[in-house]
Each structure stands twice: as C-alpha cells, then as structure tokens.
Amino acid sequence: MNPNTLTEQLSLFLDVLETGSFSAAARRHPLTPSAVARRIDSLESSVGSRLFQRSTHAVL
C-alpha cells in the first residue's frame, strides 16, 4: 500500500471517529461522503476488520 494512501486513510479514520459521520469528515477534506466511505472500506479491507458500525444517521 502506498504510504500516502495509508496516511490519508488514517487521517479520514480519525476524522470519522471524531465527527461520527462520513459527511462531516468529508467537509474536512476535498472529498464527497461516498469517497470517504470507499476509503474507509479500503482501510477496513486492509486491516481485515470493520472499524465502524454504520447506521443511516451515524457511524459508531
């Protein structure tokens, strides 16, 4: 994995963790909420585990 990609994914992970939503994390980056979700999905695939529980209103 590209170190820059991992750094971006970890930054997004921390922002989602802090804000509780992909939309709020996306506002901190030049990304759409769906792009944030795809990057988090990729990070989860890399570590082999779900990092967040998703609901229609938030991520936990």
C-alpha positions as CSV (number, residue, x, y, z in Angstrom):
1,M,0.0,0.0,0.0
2,N,1.2,3.5,-0.9
3,P,2.3,5.3,2.3
4,N,0.4,8.4,1.2
5,T,-2.7,6.4,0.8
6,L,-2.4,4.9,4.2
7,T,-1.7,8.3,5.7
8,E,-4.9,9.7,4.0
9,Q,-6.9,6.7,5.2
10,L,-5.8,7.1,8.8
11,S,-6.5,10.8,8.7
12,L,-10.0,10.1,7.4
13,F,-10.4,7.4,10.0
14,L,-9.6,9.8,12.8
15,D,-11.9,12.5,11.3
16,V,-14.8,10.0,11.1
17,L,-14.1,8.8,14.6
18,E,-14.1,12.4,15.9
19,T,-17.1,13.6,14.0
20,G,-19.2,10.5,13.9
21,S,-20.1,10.8,10.2
22,F,-18.7,10.4,6.8
23,S,-20.4,13.7,5.7
24,A,-18.7,15.7,8.5
25,A,-15.3,14.1,7.8
26,A,-15.8,14.8,4.0
27,R,-16.2,18.5,4.8
28,R,-12.7,18.5,6.3
29,H,-11.2,17.1,3.1
30,P,-11.8,17.8,-0.6
31,L,-14.0,14.6,-0.8
32,T,-17.6,13.5,-1.1
33,P,-19.1,11.4,1.7
34,S,-19.2,8.4,-0.6
35,A,-15.5,8.9,-1.4
36,V,-14.8,8.9,2.4
37,A,-16.8,5.7,2.8
38,R,-14.9,4.0,0.0
39,R,-11.6,4.9,1.6
40,I,-12.7,3.7,5.0
41,D,-13.9,0.4,3.3
42,S,-10.4,0.1,1.8
43,L,-8.8,0.6,5.2
44,E,-11.1,-2.0,6.7
45,S,-10.2,-4.4,4.0
46,S,-6.5,-3.8,4.7
47,V,-6.8,-4.5,8.4
48,G,-9.3,-7.3,7.9
49,S,-12.0,-6.0,10.3
50,R,-14.8,-3.5,10.4
51,L,-13.7,-0.3,12.1
52,F,-17.2,1.3,12.4
53,Q,-20.8,0.2,12.8
54,R,-22.8,2.1,10.3
55,S,-26.4,3.3,10.7
56,T,-28.5,5.6,8.4
57,H,-27.6,8.6,10.7
58,A,-24.1,8.0,12.0
59,V,-21.1,5.8,12.3
60,L,-20.2,4.3,15.7
